């Protein structure tokens, strides 16, 4: 059963990251031309509107490497996160709120797991911290973390002190039988 935090080294290659990041720099018109090519017409464009297609494209290889099916029933949201110098994120859970005084947990999102793929490591600070697990991880380009999205895996991102931190966040709904990660360590 996959029910805890996993750090996955070398989930994506530098080449895969470079292609993704270069595509992020395309203008909206260039994206329309590039992503209307036949090789991207296998159902993905029908699952999201507009520029959202860009965020789904790298998930095929990522999900395959993790031994998980690629489906809009499983992948609920993809976000590119950019933390410039000074940016941080306070302690939070990904699919619920936790009342600060009572500790009451209220689920607000349907996803069960969060997968964060790190797209660079040429910055200072920006560590992801899981305070209840006493784990601090300095992102390494191409690595990822995957964890259940609930209150048992609260986390924060320390301030970026120099440079820009980029990550691709993929929110998942994993059926019980799929909660196994083949390449995780």
C-alpha positions as CSV (number, residue, x, y, z in Angstrom):
1,X,0.0,0.0,0.0
2,X,1.3,3.5,-0.8
3,X,0.3,5.5,2.2
4,X,3.4,7.5,3.2
5,X,5.8,10.1,1.9
6,X,8.2,8.9,-0.8
7,X,11.1,10.7,-2.3
8,X,11.8,9.6,-5.8
9,X,15.2,10.4,-7.3
10,X,15.6,10.9,-11.1
11,X,11.9,10.6,-11.9
12,X,12.4,12.9,-15.0
13,X,15.4,13.6,-17.1
14,X,17.1,16.9,-17.8
15,X,15.9,16.6,-21.4
16,X,12.3,16.1,-20.4
17,X,12.5,19.1,-18.1
18,X,14.1,21.3,-20.8
19,X,11.4,20.4,-23.3
20,X,8.6,21.2,-20.7
21,X,10.2,24.4,-19.6
22,X,10.9,25.6,-23.2
23,X,7.3,24.9,-24.0
24,X,6.2,27.0,-21.1
25,X,7.9,30.0,-22.7
26,X,5.9,29.7,-25.9
27,X,3.3,32.4,-26.6
28,X,-0.4,31.4,-26.6
29,X,-0.4,31.5,-30.4
30,X,2.7,29.3,-30.6
31,X,1.2,26.8,-28.1
32,X,-1.9,26.5,-30.3
33,X,0.2,25.7,-33.4
34,X,2.6,23.3,-31.5
35,X,0.0,21.4,-29.6
36,X,-2.4,20.9,-32.5
37,X,0.1,18.5,-34.0
38,X,-1.3,15.0,-34.6
39,X,1.0,13.4,-32.1
40,X,-0.8,15.2,-29.3
41,X,-4.3,14.2,-30.6
42,X,-4.8,11.0,-28.5
43,X,-7.5,12.3,-26.2
44,X,-5.5,14.7,-24.1
45,X,-6.7,17.8,-25.9
46,X,-10.2,16.8,-25.3
47,X,-9.7,16.5,-21.6
48,X,-8.6,20.1,-20.9
49,X,-9.3,23.5,-22.5
50,X,-6.9,26.1,-23.6
51,X,-3.3,26.1,-22.2
52,X,-4.1,23.4,-19.7
53,X,-3.0,20.9,-22.3
54,X,0.5,21.9,-21.7
55,X,0.4,20.8,-18.1
56,X,-1.0,17.4,-19.0
57,X,1.6,16.5,-21.6
58,X,4.5,15.5,-19.3
59,X,2.2,13.5,-17.1
60,X,2.1,10.6,-19.5
61,X,5.8,9.6,-19.0
62,X,5.6,10.5,-15.3
63,X,2.6,8.3,-14.6
64,X,4.2,5.5,-16.7
65,X,7.4,5.6,-14.7
66,X,5.4,5.4,-11.5
67,X,3.5,2.4,-12.8
68,X,0.2,4.4,-12.6
69,X,-2.5,4.7,-15.3
70,X,-2.7,8.1,-17.1
71,X,-6.3,9.2,-17.0
72,X,-8.3,12.3,-16.3
73,X,-10.1,10.1,-13.7
74,X,-6.8,9.9,-11.8
75,X,-5.1,13.2,-12.6
76,X,-7.3,15.9,-11.2
77,X,-5.1,19.0,-11.5
78,X,-1.6,20.0,-12.7
79,X,0.0,23.2,-11.7
80,X,3.4,24.8,-12.5
81,X,4.6,26.5,-9.3
82,X,7.1,29.3,-9.4
83,X,8.7,30.5,-6.2
84,X,10.8,33.6,-6.9
85,X,13.3,34.9,-4.3
86,X,11.5,35.5,-1.0
87,X,8.5,33.2,-1.8
88,X,7.5,30.5,0.6
89,X,4.4,28.5,1.6
90,X,3.1,28.2,5.1
91,X,2.2,24.8,6.8
92,X,-0.8,23.3,5.0
93,X,-2.4,20.1,3.9
94,X,-3.2,19.7,0.2
95,X,-6.8,18.5,0.3
96,X,-8.2,19.8,3.6
97,X,-8.2,22.7,6.1
98,X,-7.2,22.3,9.7
99,X,-8.7,24.7,12.2
100,X,-5.9,26.3,14.1
101,X,-7.6,26.2,17.6
102,X,-9.7,23.1,17.5
103,X,-7.6,20.9,15.1
104,X,-10.8,19.9,13.3
105,X,-10.0,18.7,9.8
106,X,-12.4,19.6,6.9
107,X,-11.8,17.9,3.6
108,X,-12.1,20.5,0.8
109,X,-10.7,18.7,-2.3
110,X,-11.3,15.3,-3.8
111,X,-7.7,14.3,-4.5
112,X,-6.0,11.6,-2.4
113,X,-2.3,12.2,-3.3
114,X,0.0,15.0,-4.3
115,X,3.0,14.4,-6.6
116,X,5.6,17.3,-6.8
117,X,8.2,17.0,-9.6
118,X,11.2,19.4,-9.2
119,X,12.2,21.2,-12.4
120,X,15.3,22.9,-11.1
121,X,17.7,23.0,-8.2
122,X,19.8,26.2,-9.0
123,X,18.3,28.1,-6.1
124,X,19.0,28.5,-2.4
125,X,16.4,27.8,0.3
126,X,13.0,26.5,-0.9
127,X,13.2,23.2,1.0
128,X,10.0,21.2,1.5
129,X,9.5,20.5,5.2
130,X,7.2,17.8,6.8
131,X,7.2,19.0,10.4
132,X,5.3,16.1,11.9
133,X,7.6,13.6,10.2
134,X,10.8,15.6,11.0
135,X,11.8,15.5,7.3
136,X,13.3,18.4,5.3
137,X,14.1,17.8,1.7
138,X,16.1,20.1,-0.6
139,X,14.7,19.6,-4.1
140,X,17.0,18.1,-6.7
141,X,16.3,18.7,-10.4
142,X,14.4,15.7,-11.8
143,X,13.4,14.2,-8.4
144,X,9.9,14.1,-7.0
145,X,7.9,13.6,-3.8
146,X,4.6,11.9,-3.6
147,X,2.5,11.8,-0.5
148,X,-1.1,11.4,0.7
149,X,-2.8,14.8,0.5
150,X,-4.5,14.8,3.9
151,X,-3.8,16.2,7.3
152,X,-1.3,13.5,8.2
153,X,1.2,14.9,5.7
154,X,1.2,18.6,6.5
155,X,4.1,20.4,4.9
156,X,5.5,23.8,4.1
157,X,8.1,25.3,1.7
158,X,10.9,27.4,3.3
159,X,11.6,30.8,1.8
160,X,13.7,30.8,-1.4
161,X,16.7,33.0,-0.5
162,X,18.3,33.2,-4.0
163,X,17.1,32.3,-7.5
164,X,13.8,30.8,-8.7
165,X,12.3,27.5,-7.7
166,X,10.1,25.6,-10.2
167,X,7.9,22.5,-9.6
168,X,5.2,20.7,-11.4
169,X,2.4,19.7,-8.9
170,X,0.1,16.9,-10.0
171,X,-3.0,16.1,-7.8
172,X,-4.2,12.5,-8.0
173,X,-7.1,10.4,-7.1
174,X,-5.7,7.0,-6.6
175,X,-7.9,3.9,-6.3
176,X,-6.8,1.6,-3.5
177,X,-5.4,-1.0,-6.0
178,X,-3.2,1.6,-7.6
179,X,-1.5,2.9,-4.5
180,X,1.8,1.3,-5.1
181,X,4.8,3.2,-6.5
182,X,7.3,1.0,-8.4
183,X,10.3,3.3,-8.5
184,X,10.0,4.9,-5.1
185,X,12.7,4.7,-2.6
